[in-house]
């Protein structure tokens, strides 16, 4: 036991802590405030406290638990809403009301609820760490697989079937070191990545249904992406859309230092959303971690690690998990505050020198891996982090440190948001380094020309940006017919393809097949219009074709009526060939 000698906001310094280790959890004062040791000097320990320290003074007891900050992993995680240190917010509300009292102790997961356990192995079977012992139907969408604990190999001495709490014994495994009792509940230190057999190269896209993402800047399953943008550019809505529609089995959503009203939107919205594949509520495959801006700043760091550890746990069961961190800038601000209170040498803009390594530590835990166990199975964690640079300045340290790590950059633009163009992902600054690796997959699953159409779209948008300056100076009439057509095609791409309404039932999600057909319409229109121009067709007649309006309305065609695209394609060919022959206006 130690005594506090200094208290500085969320930082406490205690002496008499010579026996402690880094990242041990401590309890401070008679209130039992939870904290974590982040620095040791002689017998003095500095700890960041995850609860409000107002009213504490020197001489308070500091007791080390001797264990690192860990999360509880067992059935009961899915559909759960937790704070940054995995305390269940629903239980806290029921027991303590709307304001969380300091030092409260509740079980992270329900110890009373019984789960129906179905064994997948039998007595006498040889098992290794990572093998599936049995399953629990946690929700209609998720089968929770109970694995052999890490470091345990041997023969199954006994295994039971029936209803058990997460702490009840479900199996006994005979190991070289004696018999090992196994329950459903596991604990894992949040700062330590969970082991796996082999990390693989990501080469399969995680389809999101967002056209600008899937077509121009796709993210691979097991990849990492960053969504930076200024205030009001739609970061949170982009994150919500990805959480709703991404092709992942399980979603872990972390509100890290989020505004209370934004987090409230998430908590109100998600339970009402329906999973597009099953029709069940999307919460039945979601874990929410809500750490709002009014909670103690140190808990922001914990929330990030809590989220990624839960994601790894489901990855080890063979699931594809997507984790949304909104926003890593507020985590970085917490690091800056703690670093300042520790009186460390500051780096750029006051951020600690280890900012880059901490961010890398988080993002490197994403990936697609061969998981432990006797069977060949894979699981993945795809990490998407929002960044909130002050004033939209992407040269600031958090954005730059993130860009050095991630391979997908969805840069949000204030000017696009101001024009009400959403998602406001700026196609001139964004990029995806996974796109080339996934060419074969897109050729097989989206359409043979999908990558060529993508390249065409990118080229047209680049050409539009170059022509835009000329138009501003001398007007559109000064352009040649071909350049006018480029501007018109770019407008169709921007307004009819890249602009997507998150609140429209049809437009909110677009399958890859539909994206391919939409791209085909635009490319076909451009090709036929160029042929017409070669044959001296009137430019104004081309621009007033009725097929243009049909292309613009194509995004509202439902997924079960995709054969309507053939009719629009025929109309494009008919109208523009008529013009090319010089048969007059359409």
KEVEX-776848 format. One line per 3 residues: number of its first residue (from 1); their letters; for each residue z, x, y of C-alpha. Coordinates in nm, 4 decimals, padded with zeros to 6 digits. Each point is the difference from the previous one (the first is absolute). Layout:
BEGIN
NUM	a	Z,X,Y ~ ...
END
This chain:
BEGIN
1	xxx	00.0000,00.0000,00.0000 ~ -00.0874,00.1236,00.3496 ~ 00.0855,-00.0986,00.3556
4	xxx	-00.2392,-00.0740,00.2864 ~ 00.0049,00.2532,00.2847 ~ -00.2966,-00.1309,00.1969
7	xxx	-00.1885,-00.3300,00.0298 ~ -00.3323,-00.0174,00.1821 ~ -00.1656,-00.3382,-00.0471
10	xxx	-00.1180,-00.0229,-00.3626 ~ 00.1003,00.3639,-00.0633 ~ 00.3498,00.0945,-00.1148
13	xxx	00.1282,00.3523,-00.0673 ~ 00.2880,00.0346,-00.2439 ~ 00.2013,00.3055,-00.1105
16	xxx	00.1557,00.0654,-00.3391 ~ -00.3290,-00.0840,-00.1784 ~ -00.0592,00.3370,-00.1739
19	xxx	-00.0511,-00.1621,-00.3437 ~ -00.2806,-00.2315,00.1161 ~ -00.3749,00.0361,-00.0551
22	xxx	-00.2987,-00.0826,00.2217 ~ -00.0964,-00.3678,-00.0003 ~ 00.3273,-00.1122,-00.1600
25	xxx	00.1019,-00.3514,00.1046 ~ 00.3260,-00.0216,00.1955 ~ 00.2286,-00.2850,00.1026
28	xxx	00.1383,00.0294,00.3538 ~ 00.3352,-00.1402,00.1262 ~ 00.2010,-00.2846,-00.1485
31	xxx	-00.3015,-00.2271,00.0694 ~ -00.1972,00.1892,-00.2661 ~ -00.3147,00.0598,00.2101
34	xxx	-00.2777,00.1455,-00.2139 ~ -00.1580,00.3310,00.1004 ~ -00.1937,00.2949,-00.1430
37	xxx	00.0651,00.3728,00.0459 ~ -00.2939,00.1688,00.1740 ~ 00.1490,00.3388,00.0936
40	xxx	00.2715,00.2323,-00.1384 ~ 00.1550,00.2907,00.1914 ~ 00.3023,00.1650,-00.1626
43	xxx	00.2450,-00.2798,-00.0740 ~ -00.1554,-00.2264,00.2641 ~ -00.2462,-00.2716,-00.0966
46	xxx	-00.2274,-00.1976,00.2327 ~ -00.0794,-00.3487,-00.1237 ~ -00.2321,-00.2687,00.1328
49	xxx	00.1704,-00.3377,-00.0173 ~ -00.2112,-00.3019,-00.0880 ~ 00.2291,-00.2400,00.1844
52	xxx	00.1307,-00.0367,00.3545 ~ 00.2640,00.2679,00.0801 ~ 00.1406,-00.1589,00.3189
55	xxx	00.3810,00.0060,00.0041 ~ 00.0388,00.3007,-00.2309 ~ 00.1865,00.3074,00.1210
58	xxx	00.0933,00.3515,-00.1184 ~ 00.2302,00.0164,-00.3008 ~ -00.1682,-00.2806,-00.1997
61	xxx	-00.0112,00.0505,-00.3776 ~ -00.3342,00.1038,-00.1486 ~ -00.0220,-00.0377,-00.3772
64	xxx	-00.2938,00.1414,-00.1974 ~ -00.1238,-00.2071,-00.2944 ~ -00.1495,00.3132,-00.1580
67	xxx	-00.3293,-00.1857,-00.0549 ~ -00.3249,00.0045,00.1980 ~ -00.1323,-00.3141,00.1706
70	xxx	-00.1553,-00.1966,-00.2859 ~ -00.1725,-00.3317,-00.0585 ~ 00.0673,-00.2405,-00.2823
73	xxx	-00.3030,-00.0705,-00.2156 ~ 00.0010,-00.3025,-00.2290 ~ -00.1266,-00.3601,-00.0220
76	xxx	00.0837,-00.1797,00.3233 ~ -00.1979,00.2279,00.2330 ~ -00.3116,-00.2197,00.0233
79	xxx	00.0277,-00.2719,00.2680 ~ 00.3031,00.1848,00.1375 ~ 00.0604,00.0600,00.3707
82	xxx	00.2089,00.3137,00.0613 ~ 00.1147,00.2077,00.2937 ~ -00.0714,00.3758,00.0326
85	xxx	00.2677,00.1012,-00.2524 ~ -00.0936,-00.2758,-00.2476 ~ 00.2735,-00.2479,00.0827
88	xxx	-00.1309,-00.3529,-00.0714 ~ -00.0295,-00.1790,00.3328 ~ 00.0134,-00.3470,-00.1562
91	xxx	00.3364,00.0766,-00.1660 ~ 00.1339,00.1596,00.3200 ~ -00.0990,-00.3097,00.1974
94	xxx	00.1648,-00.2345,-00.2500 ~ 00.3229,00.2052,-00.0045 ~ 00.0292,00.1268,00.3581
97	xxx	-00.2295,-00.2111,00.2216 ~ -00.2860,00.1025,00.2283 ~ 00.1650,00.3226,00.1266
100	xxx	00.0718,00.2568,-00.2680 ~ 00.3568,00.1245,00.0161 ~ 00.0602,00.3752,-00.0207
103	xxx	00.1014,00.1581,-00.3258 ~ -00.0802,-00.3027,-00.2153 ~ -00.0478,00.0685,-00.3675
106	xxx	-00.2327,-00.2120,-00.2091 ~ -00.1892,00.0744,-00.3187 ~ -00.3600,00.0952,00.0771
109	xxx	-00.1175,-00.2103,-00.2935 ~ 00.1531,-00.3119,-00.1534 ~ 00.2435,00.0939,-00.2791
112	xxx	00.0573,-00.3597,-00.1155 ~ -00.3539,-00.1301,-00.0570 ~ -00.1229,00.0142,-00.3565
115	xxx	-00.3536,00.1087,-00.0860 ~ -00.1862,-00.0767,-00.3197 ~ -00.0724,00.3359,-00.1669
118	xxx	-00.2783,00.0239,-00.2593 ~ -00.0022,00.3311,-00.1960 ~ -00.3280,00.1849,-00.0577
121	xxx	00.1416,00.2550,-00.2456 ~ 00.2150,-00.0458,-00.3107 ~ 00.2915,00.1787,-00.1604
124	xxx	-00.1020,00.3395,-00.1427 ~ -00.2974,00.0533,00.2362 ~ -00.0275,00.3385,00.1671
127	xxx	-00.0213,-00.0293,00.3803 ~ -00.0429,00.2467,00.2870 ~ 00.0857,-00.0290,00.3707
130	xxx	-00.2281,-00.2475,00.1742 ~ -00.0769,-00.2119,-00.3104 ~ 00.0331,-00.3771,00.0384
133	xxx	00.3165,-00.1218,-00.1775 ~ -00.0626,-00.3638,00.0857 ~ -00.0987,-00.2405,00.2754
136	xxx	00.1564,-00.2578,00.2289 ~ -00.2063,-00.2752,00.1609 ~ 00.1308,00.0566,00.3515
139	xxx	-00.2422,-00.2365,00.1779 ~ -00.3122,-00.1930,-00.1029 ~ -00.2078,00.2970,00.1220
142	xxx	00.2055,00.3018,-00.1059 ~ 00.1130,00.1076,-00.3446 ~ 00.2817,00.2470,00.0581
145	xxx	-00.0255,00.2813,-00.2568 ~ 00.3288,00.1599,-00.0992 ~ -00.0691,00.3665,-00.0728
148	xxx	00.1822,00.2644,-00.1984 ~ 00.2103,00.1855,00.2626 ~ -00.1171,00.3388,00.1280
151	xxx	00.1174,00.2883,-00.2174 ~ 00.0707,-00.2244,-00.3032 ~ -00.1969,00.0618,-00.3248
154	xxx	00.0938,-00.1056,-00.3512 ~ 00.0153,-00.2860,-00.2497 ~ 00.0910,-00.3598,00.0793
157	xxx	00.3379,-00.0548,-00.1678 ~ 00.0204,-00.3649,00.1093 ~ -00.1820,-00.2387,00.2338
160	xxx	00.0810,-00.3575,00.0908 ~ -00.1943,-00.3079,00.0995 ~ 00.1370,-00.2740,00.2267
163	xxx	00.1451,-00.0647,00.3448 ~ 00.1856,00.2877,00.1638 ~ 00.1234,00.1080,00.3426
166	xxx	-00.1416,00.3262,00.1366 ~ 00.3198,00.1882,-00.0982 ~ 00.0192,-00.1262,-00.3615
169	xxx	-00.0951,00.2323,-00.2829 ~ -00.3456,-00.0887,-00.1358 ~ -00.0640,00.3031,-00.2227
172	xxx	00.1538,00.3150,-00.1438 ~ -00.2131,00.3110,-00.0429 ~ 00.0996,00.2802,-00.2398
175	xxx	-00.0728,00.3288,00.1814 ~ 00.0667,00.3646,-00.0919 ~ 00.3047,-00.0174,00.2270
178	xxx	00.1432,-00.3161,-00.1600 ~ -00.0411,-00.3727,00.0486 ~ -00.1175,-00.1226,00.3402
181	xxx	00.0709,-00.3581,00.1119 ~ -00.2822,-00.1553,00.2059 ~ 00.0272,-00.2872,00.2518
184	xxx	-00.2691,-00.1465,00.2262 ~ 00.1586,00.1470,00.3142 ~ -00.1082,00.3491,00.1121
187	xxx	00.0904,00.2055,00.3052 ~ -00.2223,00.2572,00.1648 ~ 00.0587,00.2304,00.3025
190	xxx	-00.2350,-00.1108,00.2774 ~ -00.0954,00.3490,00.1199 ~ -00.1123,00.1150,-00.3432
193	xxx	-00.3456,-00.1014,-00.1231 ~ -00.0068,-00.1599,-00.3456 ~ -00.1649,00.2161,-00.2689
196	xxx	-00.3429,-00.0601,-00.1504 ~ -00.2260,00.1782,-00.2456 ~ -00.3047,00.0805,00.2149
199	xxx	-00.1375,-00.0865,00.3427 ~ -00.3628,-00.1172,00.0021 ~ -00.2676,00.0077,00.2683
202	xxx	-00.0400,-00.3445,00.1642 ~ -00.3553,-00.1287,-00.0547 ~ 00.0360,-00.3811,-00.0210
205	xxx	00.0255,-00.2093,00.3194 ~ 00.2850,-00.2343,00.0732 ~ -00.1970,-00.3046,00.1093
208	xxx	00.1629,-00.1702,00.2986 ~ -00.2458,-00.2787,00.0869 ~ -00.0158,00.1381,00.3583
211	xxx	-00.3666,00.0793,00.0681 ~ 00.0505,00.2874,00.2446 ~ 00.2354,00.1673,-00.2501
214	xxx	-00.1873,-00.0583,-00.3270 ~ -00.3458,00.0734,00.1387 ~ 00.0496,00.2747,00.2566
217	xxx	00.3371,00.1626,-00.0674 ~ 00.1108,-00.0787,-00.3566 ~ 00.3333,00.1145,-00.1366
220	xxx	00.0318,00.1201,-00.3570 ~ 00.2579,-00.1345,-00.2394 ~ 00.2765,00.2604,00.0197
223	xxx	-00.1250,00.1140,00.3405 ~ 00.1754,00.0348,00.3350 ~ -00.1053,-00.1560,00.3293
226	xxx	00.1216,-00.0110,00.3558 ~ -00.0368,-00.2858,00.2511 ~ 00.0748,00.1365,00.3469
229	xxx	-00.0473,-00.2054,00.3112 ~ 00.1548,-00.0939,00.3340 ~ 00.2205,-00.3016,00.0651
232	xxx	-00.1821,-00.3299,-00.0548 ~ -00.2911,00.1462,-00.1986 ~ 00.0888,-00.1888,-00.3184
235	xxx	00.1709,00.2607,-00.2251 ~ 00.2435,-00.2488,-00.1448 ~ -00.2703,-00.2633,-00.0661
238	xxx	-00.2132,00.2641,-00.1773 ~ 00.3031,00.0927,-00.2120 ~ 00.0674,-00.3673,-00.0760
241	xxx	-00.3643,-00.0555,-00.1028 ~ 00.0090,00.2976,-00.2322 ~ 00.3300,-00.1144,-00.1479
244	xxx	-00.1425,-00.3493,-00.0593 ~ -00.3424,00.0873,-00.1359 ~ 00.0007,00.3554,-00.1338
247	xxx	-00.0978,00.0373,-00.3638 ~ 00.3463,00.1171,-00.1066 ~ 00.2383,-00.1373,-00.2632
250	xxx	00.3116,00.0454,00.2151 ~ 00.0532,00.0309,00.3756 ~ 00.2928,00.1853,00.1565
253	xxx	00.0172,-00.0807,00.3720 ~ 00.2306,00.2110,00.2194 ~ 00.0749,-00.1147,00.3525
256	xxx	00.1299,00.3321,00.1333 ~ 00.1631,-00.0460,00.3398 ~ -00.2146,-00.3095,00.0540
259	xxx	00.0631,-00.2526,00.2738 ~ 00.2152,-00.2821,-00.1284 ~ -00.2591,-00.2689,00.0808
262	xxx	-00.2758,00.1872,-00.1908 ~ 00.2226,00.0382,-00.3030 ~ 00.0914,-00.3683,00.0283
265	xxx	-00.3725,-00.0854,-00.0116 ~ -00.0307,00.1984,-00.3232 ~ 00.3067,-00.1619,-00.1555
268	xxx	-00.1204,-00.3499,00.0968 ~ -00.3645,00.0550,-00.0867 ~ 00.0093,00.1805,-00.3333
271	xxx	00.1910,-00.2669,-00.1982 ~ -00.2638,-00.2557,00.1031 ~ -00.3032,00.2111,-00.0859
274	xxx	-00.1859,-00.0611,-00.3218 ~ -00.1250,00.2795,-00.2231 ~ -00.3827,-00.0335,00.0031
277	xxx	-00.0347,00.0737,-00.3740 ~ 00.2776,-00.2130,-00.1469 ~ 00.0819,-00.2565,00.2686
280	xxx	00.3686,00.0943,-00.0285 ~ 00.2034,00.0979,00.3101 ~ -00.0754,00.3603,00.0944
283	xxx	00.3756,00.0734,00.0168 ~ -00.0002,-00.0083,-00.3802 ~ -00.1590,00.3470,00.0065
286	xxx	00.1534,00.1332,00.3225 ~ 00.3088,00.2018,00.0971 ~ 00.0971,-00.0169,00.3689
289	xxx	00.2119,00.2622,00.1753 ~ 00.1008,-00.1165,00.3448 ~ 00.1378,00.2618,00.2331
292	xxx	-00.0142,-00.1386,00.3528 ~ 00.0199,00.1952,00.3247 ~ 00.3543,-00.1206,00.0717
295	xxx	00.1338,00.1500,-00.3230 ~ 00.1516,00.3521,00.0158 ~ -00.2753,00.2539,00.0580
298	xxx	00.0916,00.2222,-00.2969 ~ -00.0713,-00.2819,-00.2481 ~ -00.3705,00.0221,00.0881
301	xxx	-00.0348,00.3201,-00.1962 ~ 00.1777,-00.1505,-00.2980 ~ -00.2273,-00.3082,00.0044
304	xxx	-00.3132,00.2140,-00.0447 ~ 00.1450,00.1847,-00.2994 ~ 00.1446,-00.3187,-00.1505
307	xxx	-00.3452,-00.1623,00.0138 ~ -00.1927,00.2894,-00.1554 ~ 00.2570,00.0358,-00.2837
310	xxx	-00.0316,-00.3701,-00.0884 ~ -00.3805,00.0402,00.0098 ~ 00.0190,00.2996,-00.2389
313	xxx	00.2212,-00.1984,-00.2376 ~ -00.2672,-00.2701,-00.0388 ~ -00.2719,00.2680,-00.0180
316	xxx	00.1831,00.1453,-00.3026 ~ -00.0339,-00.3402,-00.1675 ~ -00.3789,00.0302,00.0287
319	xxx	-00.0507,-00.2150,00.3112 ~ -00.2176,00.0648,00.3039 ~ 00.2335,-00.0178,00.2986
322	xxx	-00.0877,-00.0097,00.3708 ~ 00.2684,00.1028,00.2478 ~ -00.0247,-00.0937,00.3699
325	xxx	00.2165,00.1948,00.2411 ~ 00.0123,-00.1555,00.3458 ~ 00.0543,00.2245,00.1869
328	xxx	00.0488,00.3693,-00.0797 ~ 00.0217,00.0773,00.3751 ~ 00.3364,-00.1748,00.0146
331	xxx	00.1168,00.2034,-00.2980 ~ -00.1109,00.3141,00.1853 ~ 00.1981,-00.1180,00.3047
334	xxx	00.3073,-00.0261,-00.2222 ~ -00.0611,00.3573,-00.1218 ~ -00.0306,00.1115,00.3629
337	xxx	00.3254,-00.1664,00.0960 ~ 00.1914,00.1500,-00.2922 ~ -00.1543,00.3423,00.0605
340	xxx	00.1079,-00.0152,00.3670 ~ 00.3555,-00.0935,-00.0952 ~ 00.0084,00.2882,-00.2502
343	xxx	-00.1075,00.2255,00.2913 ~ -00.2982,00.1361,-00.1944 ~ -00.2800,00.1852,00.1740
346	xxx	-00.2503,-00.2698,00.1045 ~ -00.3715,00.0148,-00.0743 ~ -00.2831,-00.1880,00.1783
349	xxx	00.1288,-00.2832,00.2222 ~ 00.3517,00.0460,-00.1354 ~ -00.0902,-00.0797,-00.3621
352	xxx	00.1599,00.2305,-00.2585 ~ -00.1999,00.2941,-00.1320 ~ 00.0108,-00.1518,-00.3501
355	xxx	-00.1724,-00.3266,00.1048 ~ -00.3275,00.0902,-00.1769 ~ 00.1724,00.0970,-00.3237
358	xxx	00.2058,-00.3232,-00.0077 ~ -00.3100,-00.2134,00.0536 ~ -00.1878,00.1988,-00.2662
361	xxx	00.2960,-00.0429,-00.2367 ~ -00.0350,-00.3766,00.0332 ~ -00.3791,-00.0274,-00.0280
364	xxx	-00.0205,00.2514,-00.2878 ~ 00.2017,-00.2385,-00.2163 ~ -00.3016,-00.2333,00.0013
367	xxx	-00.2780,00.0568,-00.2518 ~ -00.1448,-00.1131,-00.3315 ~ 00.1773,00.1587,-00.2972
370	xxx	00.0155,00.0122,-00.3769 ~ 00.3464,-00.1369,-00.0611 ~ 00.2597,00.1211,-00.2490
373	xxx	00.0080,-00.1440,-00.3495 ~ -00.1737,00.0393,-00.3344 ~ -00.2931,-00.2256,00.1067
376	xxx	-00.2727,00.1003,00.2434 ~ 00.0695,-00.2184,00.3025 ~ -00.0579,00.0338,00.3721
379	xxx	00.1720,-00.1424,00.3067 ~ -00.0555,00.0468,00.3704 ~ 00.1699,-00.0156,00.3375
382	xxx	-00.2253,-00.0526,00.3024 ~ 00.1769,00.0775,00.3284 ~ -00.1087,-00.1466,00.3337
385	xxx	00.2026,00.1018,00.3025 ~ -00.0291,-00.1490,00.3479 ~ 00.0487,00.2394,00.2920
388	xxx	00.0955,-00.1185,00.3495 ~ -00.0986,00.2806,00.2405 ~ 00.1354,-00.0546,00.3537
391	xxx	-00.2828,-00.1262,00.2191 ~ -00.2448,00.0303,-00.2901 ~ -00.0073,00.3786,00.0414
394	xxx	-00.1177,00.1370,-00.3361 ~ 00.0710,00.3576,00.1044 ~ 00.3767,-00.0552,-00.0250
397	xxx	00.1869,00.1801,-00.2834 ~ 00.0568,-00.2900,-00.2450 ~ -00.3688,-00.1031,00.0007
400	xxx	-00.1163,00.3602,-00.0360 ~ 00.2458,00.0803,-00.2787 ~ -00.1068,-00.3176,-00.1836
403	xxx	-00.3722,00.0750,00.0397 ~ 00.0490,00.3394,-00.1632 ~ 00.1270,-00.1756,-00.3138
406	xxx	-00.1882,-00.3291,-00.0412 ~ -00.3598,-00.0380,-00.1107 ~ -00.0721,-00.3367,00.1594
409	xxx	00.0346,-00.0544,00.3719 ~ -00.0319,-00.3538,00.1340 ~ 00.0223,00.0635,00.3756
412	xxx	00.0777,-00.3187,00.1921 ~ -00.1497,-00.0392,00.3447 ~ 00.1655,-00.1693,00.2966
415	xxx	-00.3435,-00.0775,00.1517 ~ -00.1142,-00.1820,-00.3166 ~ 00.3279,-00.1925,-00.0097
418	xxx	-00.0469,-00.0881,00.3683 ~ -00.3454,-00.1422,-00.0881 ~ 00.1717,-00.2064,-00.2783
421	xxx	-00.1867,00.1943,-00.2672 ~ 00.2290,00.0087,-00.3062 ~ 00.0650,00.1969,-00.2121
424	xxx	-00.0195,00.2384,00.2968 ~ -00.0939,00.3014,-00.2195 ~ -00.2189,00.2282,00.2117
427	xxx	-00.3021,00.0978,-00.2130 ~ -00.0767,00.3009,00.2245 ~ 00.3288,00.1835,-00.0641
430	xxx	00.1081,-00.1308,-00.3422 ~ -00.0887,00.1707,-00.3278 ~ 00.0573,-00.0037,-00.3772
433	xxx	-00.0192,00.3180,-00.2074 ~ -00.0014,-00.2045,-00.3220 ~ -00.3339,-00.1750,00.0653
436	xxx	-00.2242,00.2664,-00.1614 ~ 00.2208,00.0269,-00.3106 ~ -00.0310,-00.3729,-00.0616
439	xxx	-00.3794,-00.0228,00.0284 ~ -00.0498,-00.0504,-00.3742 ~ 00.2611,-00.2748,-00.0122
442	xxx	-00.1603,-00.1887,00.2899 ~ -00.3479,00.0385,-00.1560 ~ 00.1262,-00.1588,-00.3237
445	xxx	00.2341,-00.2651,00.1380 ~ -00.1213,-00.0974,00.3466 ~ -00.3778,00.0469,-00.0093
448	xxx	-00.2456,00.2831,-00.0516 ~ -00.0790,00.0262,00.3718 ~ 00.3551,-00.0494,00.1318
451	xxx	00.0482,00.3620,00.1102 ~ -00.3477,00.0054,00.1614 ~ 00.0860,-00.3188,00.1920
454	xxx	00.3292,00.1606,00.1070 ~ -00.1857,00.3044,00.1288 ~ -00.2458,-00.2242,00.1856
457	xxx	00.2861,-00.1867,00.1710 ~ 00.1695,00.3260,00.1054 ~ -00.3277,00.1395,00.1363
460	xxx	-00.0771,-00.3152,00.2018 ~ 00.3503,-00.0054,00.1520 ~ -00.0298,00.3677,00.0961
463	xxx	-00.3419,-00.0609,00.1582 ~ 00.1387,-00.2976,00.1915 ~ 00.2741,00.2183,00.1471
466	xxx	-00.2655,00.2494,00.1190 ~ -00.2209,-00.2753,00.1475 ~ 00.2934,-00.1761,00.1645
469	xxx	00.0161,00.2606,00.2750 ~ -00.3699,-00.0523,00.0852 ~ 00.0446,-00.3793,00.0042
472	xxx	00.2929,00.0315,00.2390 ~ -00.2075,00.2140,00.2372 ~ -00.3399,-00.1694,-00.0006
475	xxx	00.0399,-00.3255,-00.1922 ~ -00.1220,-00.1183,-00.3403 ~ -00.3543,-00.0730,00.1244
478	xxx	-00.0635,00.3732,00.0415 ~ 00.0283,00.0519,-00.3758 ~ -00.2934,00.0041,-00.2398
481	xxx	-00.0393,-00.2909,-00.2437 ~ 00.1347,00.2117,-00.2871 ~ 00.3093,00.1020,00.1978
484	xxx	00.0564,-00.3619,00.1045 ~ -00.0128,-00.0946,-00.3660 ~ 00.2550,00.2730,-00.0802
487	xxx	00.2327,-00.1473,00.2647 ~ -00.0508,-00.3500,-00.1411 ~ 00.0622,00.1108,-00.3609
490	xxx	00.3134,00.1835,00.1123 ~ 00.1170,-00.3178,00.1738 ~ -00.0524,-00.1991,-00.3224
493	xxx	00.1970,00.2665,-00.1944 ~ 00.2846,-00.0020,00.2528 ~ 00.0330,-00.3731,00.0641
496	xxx	-00.1074,-00.1503,-00.3295 ~ 00.1041,00.2615,-00.2543 ~ 00.2804,00.2232,00.1282
499	xxx	00.1792,-00.2739,00.1940 ~ 00.2183,-00.1894,-00.2477 ~ 00.2347,-00.2889,00.0709
502	xxx	00.3309,00.0482,-00.1839 ~ 00.0961,-00.3617,00.0654 ~ -00.3173,-00.1623,-00.1394
505	xxx	00.0363,-00.1120,-00.3617 ~ -00.3491,00.1211,-00.0983 ~ -00.0448,00.3010,00.2282
508	xxx	00.3431,00.1537,-00.0678 ~ -00.1194,00.1487,-00.3319 ~ -00.3502,00.1142,-00.0997
511	xxx	-00.0765,00.1150,-00.3541 ~ -00.2107,00.3128,-00.0550 ~ -00.2891,-00.2091,-00.1305
514	xxx	-00.0009,-00.2105,00.3170 ~ 00.0270,00.3155,00.2156 ~ -00.3051,00.1395,-00.1808
517	xxx	-00.1992,-00.3199,00.0591 ~ 00.0961,-00.0084,00.3696 ~ -00.1062,00.3621,00.0422
520	xxx	-00.3269,-00.0759,-00.1790 ~ -00.0772,-00.2783,00.2505 ~ 00.0607,00.2294,00.2984
523	xxx	-00.2039,00.2882,-00.1462 ~ -00.2818,-00.2346,-00.0999 ~ -00.0081,-00.1541,00.3497
526	xxx	-00.0201,00.3451,00.1606 ~ -00.2756,00.1215,-00.2384 ~ -00.2147,-00.3148,00.0366
529	xxx	00.0494,-00.0027,00.3803 ~ -00.1172,00.3635,00.0218 ~ -00.3096,-00.0881,-00.1986
532	xxx	-00.0657,-00.2887,00.2403 ~ 00.0366,00.2367,00.3004 ~ -00.2499,00.2398,-00.1641
535	xxx	-00.2382,-00.2970,-00.0082 ~ 00.0534,-00.0648,00.3741 ~ 00.2247,-00.3033,-00.0445
538	xxx	00.1734,-00.1279,00.3120 ~ 00.3563,00.1366,00.0232 ~ 00.1398,-00.3189,00.1552
541	xxx	-00.1482,-00.2023,-00.2852 ~ 00.1742,00.2264,-00.2513 ~ 00.3320,-00.0382,00.1809
544	xxx	-00.0286,-00.3786,00.0067 ~ -00.0622,-00.0386,-00.3760 ~ 00.2106,-00.2683,-00.1647
547	xxx	00.0819,00.2400,-00.2865 ~ 00.2235,00.1991,00.2413 ~ 00.2382,-00.2925,00.0315
550	xxx	-00.0006,-00.0405,-00.3802 ~ 00.1005,00.3669,-00.0377 ~ 00.2840,-00.0571,00.2499
553	xxx	00.1274,-00.3018,-00.1989 ~ -00.0287,00.1723,-00.3390 ~ 00.3602,00.1223,00.0080
556	xxx	00.1175,-00.3627,-00.0245 ~ -00.1830,-00.0549,-00.3303 ~ 00.2660,-00.0463,-00.2676
559	xxx	00.0185,00.2328,-00.3024 ~ -00.1203,-00.2780,-00.2366 ~ -00.3229,-00.0611,00.1994
562	xxx	-00.1406,00.3550,00.0217 ~ -00.3433,-00.1184,-00.1197 ~ -00.0496,-00.1313,00.3593
565	xxx	-00.0664,00.3620,00.1002 ~ -00.3347,-00.0115,-00.1853 ~ -00.1140,-00.2846,00.2263
568	xxx	00.0910,00.1976,00.3159 ~ -00.1811,00.3059,-00.1385 ~ -00.3173,-00.2060,-00.0557
571	xxx	00.0285,-00.1440,00.3522 ~ 00.0210,00.3532,00.1503 ~ -00.3100,00.1096,-00.1879
574	xxx	-00.1961,-00.3164,00.0825 ~ 00.0813,-00.0066,00.3729 ~ -00.0519,00.3682,00.0719
577	xxx	-00.3193,00.0262,-00.2070 ~ -00.1381,-00.2945,00.1979 ~ 00.0712,00.1918,00.3225
580	xxx	-00.1517,00.3175,-00.1413 ~ -00.3263,-00.1882,-00.0650 ~ 00.0025,-00.1127,00.3586
583	xxx	00.0210,-00.3702,-00.0814 ~ 00.1995,-00.0639,00.3175 ~ 00.3582,-00.0731,00.0784
586	x	00.2329,-00.1358,-00.2615
END
